[in-house]
Amino acid sequence: MEIDFPPYQLSSQLRGHEDDVRGICVCDNVGIATSSRDRTIRFWTLDQTNNRDYTMSKILLGHTSFVGPLAWVSPNEEFPEGVIVSGGMDTHVLVTSLGTGENVQTLKGHKLQVTGVTLDGSDIISSSVDCTLRRWRDGQQAEVWEAHKSAIQAVIKLPSGELVTGSSDTTLKLWKGRTCIHTFVGHSDTVRGLSVMPGLGVLSASHDGSIRLWALTGQTLMEMVGHTSIVYSVDVHTSGLIVSGSEDRFAKIWKDGVCVQSIEHPGCVWDAKFLENGDIVTACSDGVVRIWTICQDKIADSLALESYASLLSQYKCSRKSIGGLKLEELPGLEVLQIPGTSDGQTKVVREGDNGVAYAWNMIEHNWDKIGEVVDGPEDSMKRPVLGGTQYDYGYLEILGHSVFDVDIGDGEPMRKLPYNRSDNPYATADKWLLKENLPLSYHEQIVEFILQNSGQRDIALDSSFRDPFTGSSAYVPGEPSNKSAVSTKPSFKHVPKKGMLVFDVAQFDGILKKISEFNNTLLTDPEKSNLSLTEVDISRLVAIAKILKDTSHYHSSKFSDVDIALLLKLLKLWPLEMIFPVIDLLRMIVLHPDGATILLNHVYERNDILMELIQKATANPLPANILTSIRAVTNLFRNLSYYPWLQKHRGQILDAFSSFYSSSNKNVQVAYSTLILNYAVLLIEKKDQEGQSQVLSAALEIAEEENLEVDSKFRAMVAIGSLMLEGLVKRIALDFDVENIAKVAKAFKDTKIAEIGADIELITKQS
């Protein structure tokens, strides 16, 4: 379609945020407010001298985690410079005076992240991942109601007074007061952004990659398809133009349902808004706010335009990869003339336009070709998929058997090793070896291969960032936000730990077999036969396992409340020695989005079954119950919704399991240290000094124990290093002679223990 207006071009770039810019609020003609992962709101005012540049005039603080939705209250008698209303990951809604920068109201009530704020007269309406809408009046909660069964992602108010919500359940709902008067069905994935289309209806942006225009009757008037990934935001101008922002790095401009321009960014476009004059503001994951214009006198000078074009070019070049490796940086075949230093050592070399992996064969004294590293697509919607999961890197196609000394044989299917940079390489290696039925003795070789081929050989391991809205399948930044900044910080190998580790492999057939075996035992016992399962119950358990096996449909598969209630009934009534397979099933349930949500409802609305389970398992400890219950609690860290519960019960949980760190069962050791590591990550984020002190004490106890499993000791030491580096307990660690622990670790034969020891020693030397 021909563009019948000049294309939008860069006008100015607003720098100041230290992390992803997440939200934009156009504050009449007063200025622009932006929110960020850096926990701040920044206010920008137009430079009246050139009518193009903006100046950061205010930094508003108060949130303890990243800030998302914003709303503007125009100047009034009480607040002559206006008010900013904001929602955050910290579950709070803040009302902040723009004039004084003070938080005049802190509205507490939501249990989980606040995703939307809008104004209804003098009332504030907020939405949350906790599935509720709340009305706030004069600083107090006036109303609260469950608006969806899944997380609410956005809320807007129509000129006619009704509210519209968008949810992870894929629907929009139209509300008159607390009554839902219509449900809009059409999107196939989460509804993430909403905007009013004057005179016509409502615009919605979705994770399914589309934008829809709805009549208030629920009819789809128009569907706009053009983005290649999640669409996070949509906005409309009085001219009829529409702008959308997406994970695919483009802000797209639409006219009459057709995309007429795509504006490329060096990162995800979290939000895009029109100014009254028709200019566009975009919020990008590189931490920069940008203004785009069609007015010739406001377009940036040629030097700034060239600089931005160069930035885009460099960004795209840096992401051109072969299986996640930068092709331009791969060595040529000449490096294979240099002998390897250890059996199984790997190298990836450039052969034409391909990356090919080789491994050193110590016996033959030559480099054996493993296989080609397949291209890793740049676009998140086209990333390789294996087992229903998208991966950042292409697959390693193993063509021979010399590396692992396993007779795969000619004609056998090629083995595929999937890996995301956000994954833990040690866990990935173990899972892959088990899946492929290969000896666990190859663990270190696989880890070595993963680290080198994912470009992590010489940098600190950085675990997953997960967008709180969308989880692991959503946008994952490829580079730090302020990539151009030169870091003067020392380089660490394994700290700080950022993501959570979970136990996500299960033998479902074995679990069901054991439950059936125990059920038969109950049937033959006259005194306990009343506790046995019916045929309907057994078929329900089989159905639960089937859902959990099908990980590729976790985004759409559902459980009923009856499913979860059955498991909880067994945990409560079955004999203690028989509950461990049920706990194991519960461990996998909490990794399923819908299963985790239903279970959490039981925890909050009825008896706290999770604390009951922990108390039951540890009061009369049986090894199988201890192992499965620690793993189940550890898996709760995968879901942000459980963070408040985990923080609230931190002391009870750690006290209950504390005596099992030195268990003779090595799997229990690893499970407990993983729990400790996840708690360290959570409490660092929450800035909970008391909690950090307890976790540090537990981790030091593990680190000082001589005869523990290597992975258990390693995870405890990663917790120690992370708490010292980013937490509030470095002085406490030094008082407990952590320097000596680091010194001992550095002399360890195991490479990763020696490396984390060196990390901790380096931290102790920092001022």
C-alpha positions, 0 to 999 in steps of 0.5 A: 500500500502506498504511504500517503504521508511522509514516513516517520523518522527519528526525532530524538532519543531519551537516555537515562533509564538503566534497564528496559523501558516498559511503559509510557504515559503521555501526560497531556502537553505537560510531558512524558512519563516512562517506567522501567525495570530499573524500578524508576519512573522518569518524567521528560519535558520538551525543550522549548528552545528547539521543539524537538529534544526532551529533558529528564526533569524528574526521577520518581522512586518508591517501587521496590521492583520493576515498574509497569503501567502508568496513568496521569492525573492532570494538575488540580488544586491539591497537586498543581503539577499533576500526579503519576499513578503506577503499578509494579512487580512489588504488587503495589499501586503508588500515587506520586506527586509530580511536584514534590516527588513524594509517594502520597499514597501506597495502595496495598491489596493485590497479591501479585504483580500489578499489570494495569492502572486506569482512572474512573473519575477520582477513583483508581482501577487496577488489574493484576496477575492475581486475577482481580480488579480493584477500585481505590477511593481516597487511598482505600480499597473500595471494591475487589472482584475476580474478573478472570480465571487467569492473569489480567494483563490490561485494563482501560476505561471507555468514554461511556464509563465501562471497563475493558480487561484483557487476560491470559485466558485469551479473552477481553471482558466488558464490565459495567460496574462489577458485572461482566456484560460481554466476553470477547473471544477470538485471540488464540493467546494472551491479550496483552494490550488494550486501547480505545478506538473512538467511535468504533470500539476497542483495540487489543494486542496479543501474544498470538502476534495479531491486533484486533479491532472489536465492536463493543458487541464482541464482533471482530471488525478488523484483524491486523497481522504483520508482527512476527512475535508477541505484540505487547502494546497498541495505541491509536491517534485521532487521525485513525493511525494505529501504532503497535509495539512487539517483541519482534523489535518493530513498532508498526504503523497501521492505516485502515488495517494495513501496515504502512510502516515498520520502525526497527529498534535494537531490541524489544518494543515494550510500548508505543504511544502517540503524542497529541501532535501525531509524533510516536514515543517508543519504549525499548529494551535497550533502555532508550525512549525514542520519539519519531516524527513526520515533521521535517523540522523535528527530524534528527540531524544527519549525524544522529540518523547515521548513528542510529542506522549504524546501531541497528546494523551493529545489533543485527550483525552481532546477532547473526549466528550459527546455532547461537555462535557468532559466525564472524568470530569462529576460527578457521580450519587452521586451528585444528592443526593444534593438538587438543589438551584433553579427551573430548575437548571441543572446537567449533570452526568456520567452514564456509557459511557453516559452523562445524563441531570437532572433538579431540580424540586422545587415543587417535590423536586427531580431531573427530568431526561431531557434526554441523551446528545448525543455523539458529534463527534470529526471530523468536517466532522461528526459533528451533523447536524440540519437544514443544520448546523453543531454543535459542541455539540450533541443534548439534547434529551428532554424526558419529560416536567417537566423542561419547564412545557410544555405538550410535551406528550408521543409519541411526537418527541424528541426536539433537541437543537443545539448549537455551542460554537461559538454561543451566548447562549442568542440568541440561547435560544430565537431562539429555544424557538420561533422555538419550540413555547415555552414561552419566560419566559423559556429564563433564564432556557435554557441559564443556561442549555446551559452554563452548558452543553457546559462547559461554566458555569465557564469560560468567554463566547468566541464567534466565531472565523471565518476563513476569507477564509471559514466562520463559517463552516470552521475550528474552533480551539477547544483550544487556540493555546498555550494551554500549556502556563499558563495564569496569566490574570484574568478571565472574564465572558463576555469579551472580545467579539470576534464574531459578533451577527446577526439577522438571524431569519425571518418570510418569509411568513409574509414578502411576505404577507405584500409586497403583501398587500402593492402591492394591495394597490398600484394597487388600487391607480391610482396615484401609480399603476405604482409602483406596482409589476408584476406577474413576480416580485412577483414570483421572490420575492417568489423564493428569499425567498425560497433560503433564507429559504434553509440555508443548501444550502447557500454554493451553492445557487445563486442569480442573479443580477436581484434579488438584483436589484428588491429589491433595486428598491422597496427600492428606489421607494416604499412609505416610509411607505411600505418599511420595509418588503423589508428592512427585506428581504434585512436583510436576503440577506446579510447573504447569501454569494452570495447575500451579494457579489452581493449587495456589487457590487451594493454598490461599483460600483453604488450608495451606496444604503445602505447609501441611505437607512439609510438616507431615514429611519432616515430622516422620522423615522417610527418604522418599518423602523428603526428596520429593517434598524438597523438590516440589517446594523447589519447583515453586520458584518457577512460578512468580505467583508463589514468591509471596508464599515462599517469602512468607514461609521462608523460616519454616521451610528452611528450618524444616529441611535444614537437617537433611543437607548432609543426608546419605542420599546424594539426591536429597543433598542436591535438592536441598542445596538447589532450594537454598540457591533459589531462595538466595536469588529470590531474597536478593531480588526482594532485598530481604536482609534477614532472609538472606542471612538465614540462607547464607548460614545454610549455604555456608554449612553445606560449603564447609561439609567435606563429604557432600555431592559436588553439585550440592556443594557447587550450588551452595557456593553459588548462593554464597557468592551471589549473596555477597555480590548482590545481597546485603550480607557480605560482611556477615560472610566475611565474619564467618571466614568465607575467605578460607572456604574459597581458598579450600574450594580453589584447590578442588579437583572439580573444575566448577568448584575451583571456579566458584571458589575463585569467584568468591575470593575475588568478591572478598577482595572488593572494597 
